[in-house]
Amino acid sequence: MNTVNGYVLFPHNGWATGQPLKWSRTWQTGVATGISGAEQRSALRAWPRHKLGCTLVAASLQERARLDARVDAALKTGYACLPFFGKGCALSAAARAGAQSLTLQTVTPWPWATGDYAILFADDETFDVVQVTSVVGTTLAFSLQPLAFSWSSGSIAWPLLFGKFTADVETGHSQWYAAWAITIEQLLAERTAQLGVPAPTPPGIGQQRIAKTNQIA
């Protein structure tokens, strides 16, 4: 079973199966009573969380067995990851097996950043998952591991979406063909900037260390 940081990986095609993608994002706000007695709201997160639903169709009995096994594993753990369909970026140059960088045509619609995971896949047995260690222009570098497969110019590099996993009942079309409608909802936004973190200390007297020395640091 393929996993990434404990999340069950679904390297299946959910983009061109004839079923629409369902994408949404959620914010979290706190509600309290204001000084005037009116409702007062405040943002608890600086970034929204993505939620993506898609239908994965197995095109053979062998793929159906692998897809079913992945769904079973994800239902047990509650966590999964899959390509963030709709946010992929095409390669502007071929990348051979053993390479440790990808050159994209553009960095939109996904704003790639260090720490992101990217996946390139041809089918559910032919794929590469890499963690981005640096972004320079349209070049993504990943020094932690090289590519296992070769990818032609125009291949799509998708960001990986990690989150809570849910699935509907499997739809069987025949002994070979089956479909799973799955949903992945982020537990934490990919950009982890948070509200309420300590502000940097500006030049000047600094800050007082409460319950320590009561001296100005």
Biotite code that builds the C-alpha atoms (Angstrom):
import biotite.structure as struc

atoms = struc.array([
    struc.Atom([0.000, 0.000, 0.000], chain_id="A", res_id=1, res_name="MET", atom_name="CA", element="C"),
    struc.Atom([1.423, 3.373, -1.046], chain_id="A", res_id=2, res_name="ASN", atom_name="CA", element="C"),
    struc.Atom([1.340, 6.070, 1.623], chain_id="A", res_id=3, res_name="THR", atom_name="CA", element="C"),
    struc.Atom([2.814, 9.555, 1.949], chain_id="A", res_id=4, res_name="VAL", atom_name="CA", element="C"),
    struc.Atom([3.475, 10.596, 5.556], chain_id="A", res_id=5, res_name="ASN", atom_name="CA", element="C"),
    struc.Atom([0.853, 8.101, 6.703], chain_id="A", res_id=6, res_name="GLY", atom_name="CA", element="C"),
    struc.Atom([-1.784, 9.269, 4.204], chain_id="A", res_id=7, res_name="TYR", atom_name="CA", element="C"),
    struc.Atom([-3.038, 6.614, 1.763], chain_id="A", res_id=8, res_name="VAL", atom_name="CA", element="C"),
    struc.Atom([-2.174, 7.694, -1.783], chain_id="A", res_id=9, res_name="LEU", atom_name="CA", element="C"),
    struc.Atom([-4.748, 7.554, -4.606], chain_id="A", res_id=10, res_name="PHE", atom_name="CA", element="C"),
    struc.Atom([-2.784, 7.869, -7.888], chain_id="A", res_id=11, res_name="PRO", atom_name="CA", element="C"),
    struc.Atom([-5.899, 7.290, -9.999], chain_id="A", res_id=12, res_name="HIS", atom_name="CA", element="C"),
    struc.Atom([-7.423, 9.485, -12.670], chain_id="A", res_id=13, res_name="ASN", atom_name="CA", element="C"),
    struc.Atom([-10.247, 11.539, -11.204], chain_id="A", res_id=14, res_name="GLY", atom_name="CA", element="C"),
    struc.Atom([-10.053, 14.336, -13.752], chain_id="A", res_id=15, res_name="TRP", atom_name="CA", element="C"),
    struc.Atom([-11.488, 12.855, -16.962], chain_id="A", res_id=16, res_name="ALA", atom_name="CA", element="C"),
    struc.Atom([-13.981, 10.255, -15.776], chain_id="A", res_id=17, res_name="THR", atom_name="CA", element="C"),
    struc.Atom([-17.100, 12.089, -16.955], chain_id="A", res_id=18, res_name="GLY", atom_name="CA", element="C"),
    struc.Atom([-18.040, 13.043, -13.396], chain_id="A", res_id=19, res_name="GLN", atom_name="CA", element="C"),
    struc.Atom([-17.698, 16.658, -12.256], chain_id="A", res_id=20, res_name="PRO", atom_name="CA", element="C"),
    struc.Atom([-15.204, 17.599, -9.587], chain_id="A", res_id=21, res_name="LEU", atom_name="CA", element="C"),
    struc.Atom([-16.652, 19.076, -6.418], chain_id="A", res_id=22, res_name="LYS", atom_name="CA", element="C"),
    struc.Atom([-14.395, 21.705, -4.923], chain_id="A", res_id=23, res_name="TRP", atom_name="CA", element="C"),
    struc.Atom([-14.997, 24.062, -2.024], chain_id="A", res_id=24, res_name="SER", atom_name="CA", element="C"),
    struc.Atom([-13.045, 25.801, 0.679], chain_id="A", res_id=25, res_name="ARG", atom_name="CA", element="C"),
    struc.Atom([-13.909, 26.583, 4.262], chain_id="A", res_id=26, res_name="THR", atom_name="CA", element="C"),
    struc.Atom([-12.896, 29.243, 6.723], chain_id="A", res_id=27, res_name="TRP", atom_name="CA", element="C"),
    struc.Atom([-13.203, 29.018, 10.493], chain_id="A", res_id=28, res_name="GLN", atom_name="CA", element="C"),
    struc.Atom([-14.444, 31.970, 12.496], chain_id="A", res_id=29, res_name="THR", atom_name="CA", element="C"),
    struc.Atom([-15.071, 32.585, 16.149], chain_id="A", res_id=30, res_name="GLY", atom_name="CA", element="C"),
    struc.Atom([-18.327, 34.207, 17.271], chain_id="A", res_id=31, res_name="VAL", atom_name="CA", element="C"),
    struc.Atom([-18.601, 36.202, 20.483], chain_id="A", res_id=32, res_name="ALA", atom_name="CA", element="C"),
    struc.Atom([-20.676, 38.987, 21.980], chain_id="A", res_id=33, res_name="THR", atom_name="CA", element="C"),
    struc.Atom([-19.320, 42.425, 21.189], chain_id="A", res_id=34, res_name="GLY", atom_name="CA", element="C"),
    struc.Atom([-19.188, 45.411, 23.527], chain_id="A", res_id=35, res_name="ILE", atom_name="CA", element="C"),
    struc.Atom([-22.425, 46.765, 22.067], chain_id="A", res_id=36, res_name="SER", atom_name="CA", element="C"),
    struc.Atom([-24.141, 43.394, 22.499], chain_id="A", res_id=37, res_name="GLY", atom_name="CA", element="C"),
    struc.Atom([-24.031, 42.668, 18.787], chain_id="A", res_id=38, res_name="ALA", atom_name="CA", element="C"),
    struc.Atom([-22.374, 39.639, 17.267], chain_id="A", res_id=39, res_name="GLU", atom_name="CA", element="C"),
    struc.Atom([-18.616, 39.889, 16.870], chain_id="A", res_id=40, res_name="GLN", atom_name="CA", element="C"),
    struc.Atom([-16.720, 37.584, 14.523], chain_id="A", res_id=41, res_name="ARG", atom_name="CA", element="C"),
    struc.Atom([-13.001, 36.934, 14.225], chain_id="A", res_id=42, res_name="SER", atom_name="CA", element="C"),
    struc.Atom([-10.962, 34.763, 11.893], chain_id="A", res_id=43, res_name="ALA", atom_name="CA", element="C"),
    struc.Atom([-9.350, 31.731, 13.534], chain_id="A", res_id=44, res_name="LEU", atom_name="CA", element="C"),
    struc.Atom([-7.388, 30.739, 10.452], chain_id="A", res_id=45, res_name="ARG", atom_name="CA", element="C"),
    struc.Atom([-5.357, 32.855, 8.084], chain_id="A", res_id=46, res_name="ALA", atom_name="CA", element="C"),
    struc.Atom([-5.904, 30.449, 5.167], chain_id="A", res_id=47, res_name="TRP", atom_name="CA", element="C"),
    struc.Atom([-8.954, 28.462, 4.033], chain_id="A", res_id=48, res_name="PRO", atom_name="CA", element="C"),
    struc.Atom([-8.988, 24.679, 3.869], chain_id="A", res_id=49, res_name="ARG", atom_name="CA", element="C"),
    struc.Atom([-9.702, 22.949, 0.548], chain_id="A", res_id=50, res_name="HIS", atom_name="CA", element="C"),
    struc.Atom([-12.269, 20.198, 0.089], chain_id="A", res_id=51, res_name="LYS", atom_name="CA", element="C"),
    struc.Atom([-12.184, 18.112, -3.096], chain_id="A", res_id=52, res_name="LEU", atom_name="CA", element="C"),
    struc.Atom([-14.576, 15.416, -4.217], chain_id="A", res_id=53, res_name="GLY", atom_name="CA", element="C"),
    struc.Atom([-14.131, 13.300, -7.342], chain_id="A", res_id=54, res_name="CYS", atom_name="CA", element="C"),
    struc.Atom([-15.035, 9.920, -8.819], chain_id="A", res_id=55, res_name="THR", atom_name="CA", element="C"),
    struc.Atom([-12.289, 7.381, -9.383], chain_id="A", res_id=56, res_name="LEU", atom_name="CA", element="C"),
    struc.Atom([-13.053, 4.724, -12.012], chain_id="A", res_id=57, res_name="VAL", atom_name="CA", element="C"),
    struc.Atom([-11.118, 1.463, -12.235], chain_id="A", res_id=58, res_name="ALA", atom_name="CA", element="C"),
    struc.Atom([-10.594, 0.426, -15.864], chain_id="A", res_id=59, res_name="ALA", atom_name="CA", element="C"),
    struc.Atom([-9.606, -3.187, -15.205], chain_id="A", res_id=60, res_name="SER", atom_name="CA", element="C"),
    struc.Atom([-10.147, -5.927, -12.663], chain_id="A", res_id=61, res_name="LEU", atom_name="CA", element="C"),
    struc.Atom([-6.570, -5.511, -11.420], chain_id="A", res_id=62, res_name="GLN", atom_name="CA", element="C"),
    struc.Atom([-6.968, -1.762, -10.947], chain_id="A", res_id=63, res_name="GLU", atom_name="CA", element="C"),
    struc.Atom([-10.291, -2.321, -9.224], chain_id="A", res_id=64, res_name="ARG", atom_name="CA", element="C"),
    struc.Atom([-8.578, -4.608, -6.701], chain_id="A", res_id=65, res_name="ALA", atom_name="CA", element="C"),
    struc.Atom([-5.896, -1.996, -6.025], chain_id="A", res_id=66, res_name="ARG", atom_name="CA", element="C"),
    struc.Atom([-8.453, 0.818, -5.761], chain_id="A", res_id=67, res_name="LEU", atom_name="CA", element="C"),
    struc.Atom([-10.618, -1.197, -3.360], chain_id="A", res_id=68, res_name="ASP", atom_name="CA", element="C"),
    struc.Atom([-7.576, -1.959, -1.201], chain_id="A", res_id=69, res_name="ALA", atom_name="CA", element="C"),
    struc.Atom([-6.663, 1.727, -1.049], chain_id="A", res_id=70, res_name="ARG", atom_name="CA", element="C"),
    struc.Atom([-10.208, 2.722, -0.116], chain_id="A", res_id=71, res_name="VAL", atom_name="CA", element="C"),
    struc.Atom([-10.305, 0.067, 2.633], chain_id="A", res_id=72, res_name="ASP", atom_name="CA", element="C"),
    struc.Atom([-7.002, 1.312, 4.046], chain_id="A", res_id=73, res_name="ALA", atom_name="CA", element="C"),
    struc.Atom([-8.084, 4.960, 3.904], chain_id="A", res_id=74, res_name="ALA", atom_name="CA", element="C"),
    struc.Atom([-11.400, 4.189, 5.621], chain_id="A", res_id=75, res_name="LEU", atom_name="CA", element="C"),
    struc.Atom([-9.489, 2.507, 8.445], chain_id="A", res_id=76, res_name="LYS", atom_name="CA", element="C"),
    struc.Atom([-7.034, 5.365, 8.993], chain_id="A", res_id=77, res_name="THR", atom_name="CA", element="C"),
    struc.Atom([-9.335, 8.211, 7.975], chain_id="A", res_id=78, res_name="GLY", atom_name="CA", element="C"),
    struc.Atom([-6.543, 9.947, 6.053], chain_id="A", res_id=79, res_name="TYR", atom_name="CA", element="C"),
    struc.Atom([-5.661, 10.046, 2.355], chain_id="A", res_id=80, res_name="ALA", atom_name="CA", element="C"),
    struc.Atom([-4.062, 12.157, -0.353], chain_id="A", res_id=81, res_name="CYS", atom_name="CA", element="C"),
    struc.Atom([-4.674, 12.518, -4.069], chain_id="A", res_id=82, res_name="LEU", atom_name="CA", element="C"),
    struc.Atom([-3.672, 14.818, -6.934], chain_id="A", res_id=83, res_name="PRO", atom_name="CA", element="C"),
    struc.Atom([-5.291, 18.226, -6.587], chain_id="A", res_id=84, res_name="PHE", atom_name="CA", element="C"),
    struc.Atom([-7.108, 18.040, -9.916], chain_id="A", res_id=85, res_name="PHE", atom_name="CA", element="C"),
    struc.Atom([-7.530, 21.432, -11.556], chain_id="A", res_id=86, res_name="GLY", atom_name="CA", element="C"),
    struc.Atom([-4.285, 22.791, -10.062], chain_id="A", res_id=87, res_name="LYS", atom_name="CA", element="C"),
    struc.Atom([-1.783, 20.910, -12.231], chain_id="A", res_id=88, res_name="GLY", atom_name="CA", element="C"),
    struc.Atom([1.110, 22.508, -14.126], chain_id="A", res_id=89, res_name="CYS", atom_name="CA", element="C"),
    struc.Atom([2.544, 21.144, -17.388], chain_id="A", res_id=90, res_name="ALA", atom_name="CA", element="C"),
    struc.Atom([6.247, 20.452, -17.831], chain_id="A", res_id=91, res_name="LEU", atom_name="CA", element="C"),
    struc.Atom([8.047, 22.665, -20.329], chain_id="A", res_id=92, res_name="SER", atom_name="CA", element="C"),
    struc.Atom([10.883, 20.145, -20.727], chain_id="A", res_id=93, res_name="ALA", atom_name="CA", element="C"),
    struc.Atom([11.196, 16.387, -20.426], chain_id="A", res_id=94, res_name="ALA", atom_name="CA", element="C"),
    struc.Atom([12.414, 14.960, -17.117], chain_id="A", res_id=95, res_name="ALA", atom_name="CA", element="C"),
    struc.Atom([14.334, 11.695, -17.164], chain_id="A", res_id=96, res_name="ARG", atom_name="CA", element="C"),
    struc.Atom([14.431, 9.035, -14.481], chain_id="A", res_id=97, res_name="ALA", atom_name="CA", element="C"),
    struc.Atom([17.018, 10.020, -11.895], chain_id="A", res_id=98, res_name="GLY", atom_name="CA", element="C"),
    struc.Atom([16.423, 13.764, -12.316], chain_id="A", res_id=99, res_name="ALA", atom_name="CA", element="C"),
    struc.Atom([15.972, 15.904, -9.212], chain_id="A", res_id=100, res_name="GLN", atom_name="CA", element="C"),
    struc.Atom([14.167, 18.898, -10.702], chain_id="A", res_id=101, res_name="SER", atom_name="CA", element="C"),
    struc.Atom([11.174, 19.719, -12.881], chain_id="A", res_id=102, res_name="LEU", atom_name="CA", element="C"),
    struc.Atom([10.796, 22.706, -15.191], chain_id="A", res_id=103, res_name="THR", atom_name="CA", element="C"),
    struc.Atom([7.212, 23.923, -15.531], chain_id="A", res_id=104, res_name="LEU", atom_name="CA", element="C"),
    struc.Atom([5.602, 26.048, -18.215], chain_id="A", res_id=105, res_name="GLN", atom_name="CA", element="C"),
    struc.Atom([4.135, 28.257, -15.502], chain_id="A", res_id=106, res_name="THR", atom_name="CA", element="C"),
    struc.Atom([3.671, 28.225, -11.738], chain_id="A", res_id=107, res_name="VAL", atom_name="CA", element="C"),
    struc.Atom([-0.040, 28.965, -12.028], chain_id="A", res_id=108, res_name="THR", atom_name="CA", element="C"),
    struc.Atom([-2.688, 27.953, -11.093], chain_id="A", res_id=109, res_name="PRO", atom_name="CA", element="C"),
    struc.Atom([-0.753, 26.547, -8.120], chain_id="A", res_id=110, res_name="TRP", atom_name="CA", element="C"),
    struc.Atom([1.663, 28.803, -6.196], chain_id="A", res_id=111, res_name="PRO", atom_name="CA", element="C"),
    struc.Atom([4.369, 26.215, -5.570], chain_id="A", res_id=112, res_name="TRP", atom_name="CA", element="C"),
    struc.Atom([6.404, 26.587, -2.378], chain_id="A", res_id=113, res_name="ALA", atom_name="CA", element="C"),
    struc.Atom([9.078, 24.686, -0.490], chain_id="A", res_id=114, res_name="THR", atom_name="CA", element="C"),
    struc.Atom([7.550, 21.736, 1.350], chain_id="A", res_id=115, res_name="GLY", atom_name="CA", element="C"),
    struc.Atom([4.813, 21.048, -1.214], chain_id="A", res_id=116, res_name="ASP", atom_name="CA", element="C"),
    struc.Atom([4.423, 17.530, -2.579], chain_id="A", res_id=117, res_name="TYR", atom_name="CA", element="C"),
    struc.Atom([4.081, 16.968, -6.319], chain_id="A", res_id=118, res_name="ALA", atom_name="CA", element="C"),
    struc.Atom([2.879, 13.885, -8.174], chain_id="A", res_id=119, res_name="ILE", atom_name="CA", element="C"),
    struc.Atom([3.251, 12.855, -11.809], chain_id="A", res_id=120, res_name="LEU", atom_name="CA", element="C"),
    struc.Atom([1.346, 9.753, -12.856], chain_id="A", res_id=121, res_name="PHE", atom_name="CA", element="C"),
    struc.Atom([0.428, 7.784, -15.944], chain_id="A", res_id=122, res_name="ALA", atom_name="CA", element="C"),
    struc.Atom([-1.605, 5.145, -14.119], chain_id="A", res_id=123, res_name="ASP", atom_name="CA", element="C"),
    struc.Atom([-1.973, 3.848, -10.578], chain_id="A", res_id=124, res_name="ASP", atom_name="CA", element="C"),
    struc.Atom([1.253, 1.839, -10.836], chain_id="A", res_id=125, res_name="GLU", atom_name="CA", element="C"),
    struc.Atom([3.372, 4.368, -12.753], chain_id="A", res_id=126, res_name="THR", atom_name="CA", element="C"),
    struc.Atom([3.859, 7.510, -10.702], chain_id="A", res_id=127, res_name="PHE", atom_name="CA", element="C"),
    struc.Atom([6.413, 9.687, -8.932], chain_id="A", res_id=128, res_name="ASP", atom_name="CA", element="C"),
    struc.Atom([5.820, 11.578, -5.681], chain_id="A", res_id=129, res_name="VAL", atom_name="CA", element="C"),
    struc.Atom([8.418, 14.162, -4.687], chain_id="A", res_id=130, res_name="VAL", atom_name="CA", element="C"),
    struc.Atom([8.699, 16.826, -1.998], chain_id="A", res_id=131, res_name="GLN", atom_name="CA", element="C"),
    struc.Atom([9.744, 20.247, -3.242], chain_id="A", res_id=132, res_name="VAL", atom_name="CA", element="C"),
    struc.Atom([12.878, 21.537, -1.522], chain_id="A", res_id=133, res_name="THR", atom_name="CA", element="C"),
    struc.Atom([13.242, 24.800, -3.474], chain_id="A", res_id=134, res_name="SER", atom_name="CA", element="C"),
    struc.Atom([11.418, 26.856, -6.086], chain_id="A", res_id=135, res_name="VAL", atom_name="CA", element="C"),
    struc.Atom([13.393, 29.079, -8.469], chain_id="A", res_id=136, res_name="VAL", atom_name="CA", element="C"),
    struc.Atom([11.239, 30.683, -11.138], chain_id="A", res_id=137, res_name="GLY", atom_name="CA", element="C"),
    struc.Atom([9.441, 27.793, -12.836], chain_id="A", res_id=138, res_name="THR", atom_name="CA", element="C"),
    struc.Atom([11.897, 25.133, -11.630], chain_id="A", res_id=139, res_name="THR", atom_name="CA", element="C"),
    struc.Atom([10.976, 22.807, -8.785], chain_id="A", res_id=140, res_name="LEU", atom_name="CA", element="C"),
    struc.Atom([13.904, 21.062, -7.123], chain_id="A", res_id=141, res_name="ALA", atom_name="CA", element="C"),
    struc.Atom([13.619, 17.996, -4.913], chain_id="A", res_id=142, res_name="PHE", atom_name="CA", element="C"),
    struc.Atom([16.897, 16.869, -3.402], chain_id="A", res_id=143, res_name="SER", atom_name="CA", element="C"),
    struc.Atom([15.435, 14.179, -1.134], chain_id="A", res_id=144, res_name="LEU", atom_name="CA", element="C"),
    struc.Atom([14.830, 11.628, -3.902], chain_id="A", res_id=145, res_name="GLN", atom_name="CA", element="C"),
    struc.Atom([15.184, 11.370, -7.697], chain_id="A", res_id=146, res_name="PRO", atom_name="CA", element="C"),
    struc.Atom([12.461, 10.524, -10.194], chain_id="A", res_id=147, res_name="LEU", atom_name="CA", element="C"),
    struc.Atom([11.833, 6.814, -10.695], chain_id="A", res_id=148, res_name="ALA", atom_name="CA", element="C"),
    struc.Atom([10.231, 7.277, -14.149], chain_id="A", res_id=149, res_name="PHE", atom_name="CA", element="C"),
    struc.Atom([10.822, 9.470, -17.194], chain_id="A", res_id=150, res_name="SER", atom_name="CA", element="C"),
    struc.Atom([8.239, 12.123, -18.093], chain_id="A", res_id=151, res_name="TRP", atom_name="CA", element="C"),
    struc.Atom([7.802, 13.863, -21.427], chain_id="A", res_id=152, res_name="SER", atom_name="CA", element="C"),
    struc.Atom([7.311, 17.575, -22.009], chain_id="A", res_id=153, res_name="SER", atom_name="CA", element="C"),
    struc.Atom([3.669, 18.454, -21.396], chain_id="A", res_id=154, res_name="GLY", atom_name="CA", element="C"),
    struc.Atom([3.202, 15.914, -18.597], chain_id="A", res_id=155, res_name="SER", atom_name="CA", element="C"),
    struc.Atom([1.239, 17.319, -15.669], chain_id="A", res_id=156, res_name="ILE", atom_name="CA", element="C"),
    struc.Atom([2.720, 17.836, -12.217], chain_id="A", res_id=157, res_name="ALA", atom_name="CA", element="C"),
    struc.Atom([-0.113, 17.960, -9.703], chain_id="A", res_id=158, res_name="TRP", atom_name="CA", element="C"),
    struc.Atom([0.144, 19.182, -6.109], chain_id="A", res_id=159, res_name="PRO", atom_name="CA", element="C"),
    struc.Atom([-0.906, 16.557, -3.570], chain_id="A", res_id=160, res_name="LEU", atom_name="CA", element="C"),
    struc.Atom([-3.921, 17.323, -1.404], chain_id="A", res_id=161, res_name="LEU", atom_name="CA", element="C"),
    struc.Atom([-3.827, 15.767, 2.078], chain_id="A", res_id=162, res_name="PHE", atom_name="CA", element="C"),
    struc.Atom([-6.763, 15.447, 4.421], chain_id="A", res_id=163, res_name="GLY", atom_name="CA", element="C"),
    struc.Atom([-9.644, 13.578, 6.014], chain_id="A", res_id=164, res_name="LYS", atom_name="CA", element="C"),
    struc.Atom([-11.025, 10.804, 3.807], chain_id="A", res_id=165, res_name="PHE", atom_name="CA", element="C"),
    struc.Atom([-14.651, 9.850, 3.174], chain_id="A", res_id=166, res_name="THR", atom_name="CA", element="C"),
    struc.Atom([-16.192, 7.680, 0.460], chain_id="A", res_id=167, res_name="ALA", atom_name="CA", element="C"),
    struc.Atom([-19.638, 6.786, -0.833], chain_id="A", res_id=168, res_name="ASP", atom_name="CA", element="C"),
    struc.Atom([-20.741, 3.221, -1.537], chain_id="A", res_id=169, res_name="VAL", atom_name="CA", element="C"),
    struc.Atom([-18.876, 1.676, -4.473], chain_id="A", res_id=170, res_name="GLU", atom_name="CA", element="C"),
    struc.Atom([-20.726, 1.692, -7.800], chain_id="A", res_id=171, res_name="THR", atom_name="CA", element="C"),
    struc.Atom([-20.179, -1.495, -9.789], chain_id="A", res_id=172, res_name="GLY", atom_name="CA", element="C"),
    struc.Atom([-20.619, -1.275, -13.543], chain_id="A", res_id=173, res_name="HIS", atom_name="CA", element="C"),
    struc.Atom([-19.467, -4.823, -14.334], chain_id="A", res_id=174, res_name="SER", atom_name="CA", element="C"),
    struc.Atom([-17.133, -7.461, -12.947], chain_id="A", res_id=175, res_name="GLN", atom_name="CA", element="C"),
    struc.Atom([-14.222, -5.316, -14.094], chain_id="A", res_id=176, res_name="TRP", atom_name="CA", element="C"),
    struc.Atom([-15.382, -1.719, -13.922], chain_id="A", res_id=177, res_name="TYR", atom_name="CA", element="C"),
    struc.Atom([-16.213, 0.047, -10.679], chain_id="A", res_id=178, res_name="ALA", atom_name="CA", element="C"),
    struc.Atom([-16.243, 3.588, -9.347], chain_id="A", res_id=179, res_name="ALA", atom_name="CA", element="C"),
    struc.Atom([-15.690, 5.201, -5.986], chain_id="A", res_id=180, res_name="TRP", atom_name="CA", element="C"),
    struc.Atom([-16.873, 8.738, -5.195], chain_id="A", res_id=181, res_name="ALA", atom_name="CA", element="C"),
    struc.Atom([-14.387, 9.998, -2.630], chain_id="A", res_id=182, res_name="ILE", atom_name="CA", element="C"),
    struc.Atom([-13.842, 13.259, -0.767], chain_id="A", res_id=183, res_name="THR", atom_name="CA", element="C"),
    struc.Atom([-10.726, 14.649, 0.861], chain_id="A", res_id=184, res_name="ILE", atom_name="CA", element="C"),
    struc.Atom([-10.987, 17.634, 3.203], chain_id="A", res_id=185, res_name="GLU", atom_name="CA", element="C"),
    struc.Atom([-7.869, 19.344, 4.501], chain_id="A", res_id=186, res_name="GLN", atom_name="CA", element="C"),
    struc.Atom([-7.294, 19.344, 8.232], chain_id="A", res_id=187, res_name="LEU", atom_name="CA", element="C"),
    struc.Atom([-4.746, 22.140, 7.882], chain_id="A", res_id=188, res_name="LEU", atom_name="CA", element="C"),
    struc.Atom([-4.192, 24.578, 5.028], chain_id="A", res_id=189, res_name="ALA", atom_name="CA", element="C"),
    struc.Atom([-1.107, 23.950, 2.902], chain_id="A", res_id=190, res_name="GLU", atom_name="CA", element="C"),
    struc.Atom([0.217, 27.383, 3.866], chain_id="A", res_id=191, res_name="ARG", atom_name="CA", element="C"),
    struc.Atom([0.375, 27.170, 7.634], chain_id="A", res_id=192, res_name="THR", atom_name="CA", element="C"),
    struc.Atom([0.455, 30.887, 8.426], chain_id="A", res_id=193, res_name="ALA", atom_name="CA", element="C"),
    struc.Atom([-1.644, 31.371, 11.540], chain_id="A", res_id=194, res_name="GLN", atom_name="CA", element="C"),
    struc.Atom([-3.192, 34.323, 13.286], chain_id="A", res_id=195, res_name="LEU", atom_name="CA", element="C"),
    struc.Atom([-1.999, 35.112, 16.771], chain_id="A", res_id=196, res_name="GLY", atom_name="CA", element="C"),
    struc.Atom([1.625, 34.042, 16.461], chain_id="A", res_id=197, res_name="VAL", atom_name="CA", element="C"),
    struc.Atom([4.112, 36.156, 18.471], chain_id="A", res_id=198, res_name="PRO", atom_name="CA", element="C"),
    struc.Atom([5.113, 39.340, 16.695], chain_id="A", res_id=199, res_name="ALA", atom_name="CA", element="C"),
    struc.Atom([8.809, 39.838, 15.928], chain_id="A", res_id=200, res_name="PRO", atom_name="CA", element="C"),
    struc.Atom([10.669, 42.025, 18.394], chain_id="A", res_id=201, res_name="THR", atom_name="CA", element="C"),
    struc.Atom([11.360, 45.442, 16.852], chain_id="A", res_id=202, res_name="PRO", atom_name="CA", element="C"),
    struc.Atom([14.440, 47.560, 17.629], chain_id="A", res_id=203, res_name="PRO", atom_name="CA", element="C"),
    struc.Atom([14.053, 49.304, 20.981], chain_id="A", res_id=204, res_name="GLY", atom_name="CA", element="C"),
    struc.Atom([13.506, 48.163, 24.537], chain_id="A", res_id=205, res_name="ILE", atom_name="CA", element="C"),
    struc.Atom([12.313, 44.703, 23.522], chain_id="A", res_id=206, res_name="GLY", atom_name="CA", element="C"),
    struc.Atom([9.852, 42.819, 25.697], chain_id="A", res_id=207, res_name="GLN", atom_name="CA", element="C"),
    struc.Atom([9.384, 41.975, 29.340], chain_id="A", res_id=208, res_name="GLN", atom_name="CA", element="C"),
    struc.Atom([9.813, 38.363, 30.436], chain_id="A", res_id=209, res_name="ARG", atom_name="CA", element="C"),
    struc.Atom([6.785, 37.792, 32.627], chain_id="A", res_id=210, res_name="ILE", atom_name="CA", element="C"),
    struc.Atom([7.292, 35.388, 35.578], chain_id="A", res_id=211, res_name="ALA", atom_name="CA", element="C"),
    struc.Atom([10.947, 35.022, 34.683], chain_id="A", res_id=212, res_name="LYS", atom_name="CA", element="C"),
    struc.Atom([13.207, 37.874, 35.720], chain_id="A", res_id=213, res_name="THR", atom_name="CA", element="C"),
    struc.Atom([10.815, 40.805, 35.289], chain_id="A", res_id=214, res_name="ASN", atom_name="CA", element="C"),
    struc.Atom([13.634, 42.442, 33.419], chain_id="A", res_id=215, res_name="GLN", atom_name="CA", element="C"),
    struc.Atom([13.437, 43.987, 29.984], chain_id="A", res_id=216, res_name="ILE", atom_name="CA", element="C"),
    struc.Atom([14.973, 41.580, 27.476], chain_id="A", res_id=217, res_name="ALA", atom_name="CA", element="C"),
])
